[in-house]
């Protein structure tokens, strides 16, 4: 782990024990995930602005996303490492999930930025990568804004099955890494508008990992991330309205 990761990743057995205790799904927040200089380089790189940034809106959410990583040397180095065998071995030990497969196409991954007043509506993530033809297994996010204050919000909250009670929140402080196991009922988001200064943004870089097999394959139905929820059936659903 010496290439990119900082002191937060040293004891993978201890991290695994913490991960499996995560609620409502196995999850962990690792501080000091990257070497400080690497995290700062990623932040500075994520501050660039060009027409390749895409605006994501769904059910009132807002963020900007960028995954043309081949044009950005620091992100390219970052993904080359977290897609490598040494990192995959470490991630499999941490999660207890064998056979993890990275996504070189970065479907849904890459840099993201949110700003003052933005929210991320509570949702459940997409469960199928149609490019790879693989099942979603693990999510990883590294937060990059160096001077982010917790009171500005933006921490990733996980909710109960009715999306009413916050079970846990993973703060988006600089160089924190959030890792969690995919689950159909892992409802998450941040519903309080971000209150950072106008010249700041909540920057992060994301990666997702997949498996070739799942237990409930006979009842599996692929879907994109679901941002709508039926209060009568208590089930998320897809409403095709977005930019």
C-alpha positions in Angstrom: 0.0 0.0 0.0 3.0 2.3 -0.1 2.3 3.9 -3.5 -0.8 5.9 -2.7 -2.2 5.1 0.7 -1.6 6.8 4.0 -1.4 5.6 7.6 -5.2 4.8 7.8 -4.8 1.6 5.8 -2.1 -0.3 7.7 -4.0 -2.9 9.7 -6.4 -4.6 7.2 -7.6 -7.2 9.8 -8.6 -4.4 12.2 -10.3 -2.6 9.3 -12.2 -5.7 8.3 -13.6 -6.2 11.8 -14.8 -2.6 11.8 -16.2 -2.9 8.3 -18.4 -5.9 9.1 -19.9 -4.0 12.0 -21.1 -1.1 9.9 -24.8 -0.2 9.9 -27.1 -0.5 8.1 -24.7 -2.3 5.7 -21.1 -3.3 6.1 -19.2 -0.1 5.8 -16.2 1.9 7.1 -14.7 5.4 7.1 -10.9 5.4 6.8 -9.2 8.7 7.6 -5.8 9.6 6.1 -6.5 7.2 3.2 -4.0 8.6 0.7 -0.7 10.2 1.2 -1.5 13.9 1.9 0.3 15.1 -1.2 -1.6 12.7 -3.4 -5.0 13.8 -2.0 -4.0 17.4 -2.5 -2.9 16.7 -6.1 -6.3 15.0 -6.8 -8.1 18.0 -5.3 -6.2 20.5 -7.4 -6.8 18.4 -10.5 -10.5 18.2 -9.7 -10.8 22.0 -9.6 -10.3 22.2 -13.3 -13.3 23.1 -15.4 -14.1 22.3 -19.0 -17.0 21.2 -21.1 -16.5 17.5 -20.3 -18.0 18.0 -16.8 -21.5 16.6 -16.8 -24.3 17.9 -14.7 -26.2 15.2 -12.7 -29.7 15.9 -11.5 -32.2 13.4 -10.3 -35.3 14.2 -8.2 -33.8 17.5 -7.1 -30.2 16.3 -6.6 -27.3 18.2 -8.1 -23.6 17.4 -8.7 -21.0 17.8 -11.5 -19.2 14.6 -12.7 -16.1 14.0 -14.7 -14.6 10.7 -15.8 -12.4 11.5 -18.8 -9.5 10.3 -16.6 -7.1 9.6 -19.4 -6.7 13.3 -19.7 -5.8 13.8 -16.1 -2.5 12.4 -14.9 -3.1 12.3 -11.2 -6.5 10.6 -11.4 -5.0 8.2 -14.0 -2.3 7.2 -11.6 -4.9 6.9 -8.8 -7.2 4.5 -10.8 -4.2 2.5 -12.1 -3.4 1.7 -8.5 -6.8 1.1 -7.1 -7.5 -1.2 -10.0 -4.3 -3.1 -9.5 -3.8 -6.6 -7.9 -2.1 -5.3 -4.7 -5.0 -2.9 -4.0 -7.7 -5.5 -4.9 -6.1 -8.0 -2.6 -6.2 -5.4 0.2 -9.9 -4.5 -0.6 -10.9 -8.1 -0.7 -9.4 -8.7 2.8 -11.1 -5.5 4.1 -14.6 -6.4 2.8 -14.4 -10.2 2.9 -15.7 -10.3 -0.7 -13.6 -12.5 -3.0 -13.3 -12.0 -6.8 -13.7 -8.3 -6.9 -13.4 -6.8 -10.4 -12.6 -3.1 -11.1 -14.2 -1.0 -13.8 -11.7 0.5 -16.3 -14.7 2.2 -18.0 -15.5 4.2 -14.8 -19.3 3.8 -15.2 -20.7 6.2 -12.7 -17.3 6.8 -11.3 -14.7 9.6 -11.6 -14.5 13.1 -10.0 -17.6 14.7 -8.5 -18.3 18.2 -7.2 -21.3 19.7 -5.2 -21.7 23.3 -4.1 -23.5 25.5 -1.7 -27.2 24.7 -1.5 -26.9 21.3 -3.2 -28.4 18.0 -1.9 -28.2 14.4 -2.8 -31.6 12.8 -2.5 -31.8 9.5 -0.6 -31.4 6.7 -3.1 -30.3 3.2 -3.7 -27.4 2.7 -6.2 -27.5 1.0 -9.5 -26.9 -2.8 -9.2 -25.7 -3.8 -12.6 -22.8 -2.6 -14.9 -24.1 -3.2 -18.4 -20.7 -2.4 -20.0 -18.9 -5.1 -17.9 -22.0 -7.3 -17.5 -21.2 -7.6 -13.8 -23.0 -7.2 -10.5 -22.3 -4.2 -8.2 -20.4 -5.2 -5.0 -18.5 -2.4 -3.4 -18.4 1.4 -3.5 -15.4 3.6 -2.6 -15.3 7.4 -2.3 -12.3 9.6 -1.3 -13.2 13.1 -0.2 -10.8 15.7 -1.4 -11.6 19.3 -0.2 -8.7 20.2 2.1 -10.4 22.6 4.5 -13.9 21.1 4.5 -15.8 21.8 7.7 -18.2 19.1 9.0 -20.8 21.7 9.9 -21.1 22.5 6.2 -22.8 19.2 5.7 -22.4 16.8 2.8 -21.6 13.8 4.9 -23.0 10.6 3.4 -25.9 9.4 5.6 -27.3 5.9 5.5 -31.0 5.5 6.3 -33.4 2.8 7.6 -35.5 0.7 5.2 -38.3 3.4 5.3 -35.7 6.2 4.5 -36.9 8.0 7.7 -34.2 7.5 10.3 -30.4 8.2 9.8 -28.5 5.1 11.0 -25.0 6.4 10.3 -23.2 9.2 8.6 -19.7 9.2 7.1 -18.2 12.7 7.2 -16.8 14.1 3.9 -13.6 15.6 5.5 -10.4 15.8 3.6 -8.8 12.5 2.8 -11.6 10.4 4.4 -12.4 7.3 2.4 -15.9 5.8 2.6 -16.2 2.1 1.6 -19.4 0.1 1.8 -20.9 -3.2 0.5 -23.6 -2.9 -2.1 -27.1 -3.7 -0.8 -30.5 -3.1 -2.5 -31.7 -1.4 0.7 -28.6 0.7 1.4 -30.5 4.0 1.2 -28.1 6.9 1.4 -27.6 10.6 0.5 -27.5 14.0 2.2 -30.8 15.8 2.5 -29.7 19.0 4.2 -28.4 21.5 1.7 -24.7 22.1 1.8 -23.7 25.3 3.5 -20.1 25.8 2.4 -18.9 29.2 1.2 -19.6 30.0 -2.5 -15.9 29.6 -3.3 -15.8 26.1 -1.9 -17.1 22.8 -3.3 -17.5 19.2 -1.9 -15.0 17.4 -4.2 -14.5 13.6 -4.3 -13.3 10.8 -6.5 -15.3 7.5 -6.8 -14.7 3.9 -7.8 -17.0 0.9 -7.9 -16.2 -2.8 -7.8 -18.1 -5.8 -9.1 -18.5 -9.6 -9.0 -19.5 -12.1 -11.6 -21.8 -14.0 -9.3 -24.5 -13.3 -6.7 -26.7 -15.4 -4.5 -30.2 -14.2 -5.7 -29.5 -14.4 -9.4 -32.9 -16.0 -10.1 -34.8 -12.9 -8.8 -32.2 -10.3 -9.9 -33.5 -7.3 -11.9 -31.0 -4.8 -13.1 -31.7 -1.1 -12.5 -30.0 2.3 -12.5 -29.8 4.3 -9.2 -33.3 4.7 -7.8 -34.2 8.2 -6.4 -38.0 7.8 -6.0 -39.8 5.8 -3.3 -43.3 4.6 -3.1 -44.6 5.3 0.4 -47.4 2.7 0.1 -45.2 -0.3 -1.0 -42.0 1.0 0.7 -40.1 0.2 -2.5 -37.8 2.4 -4.6 -38.6 2.9 -8.2 -37.4 4.6 -11.4 -39.0 7.7 -12.7 -37.2 8.8 -15.9 -36.8 12.5 -15.2 -33.3 14.0 -15.2 -31.0 16.2 -17.1 
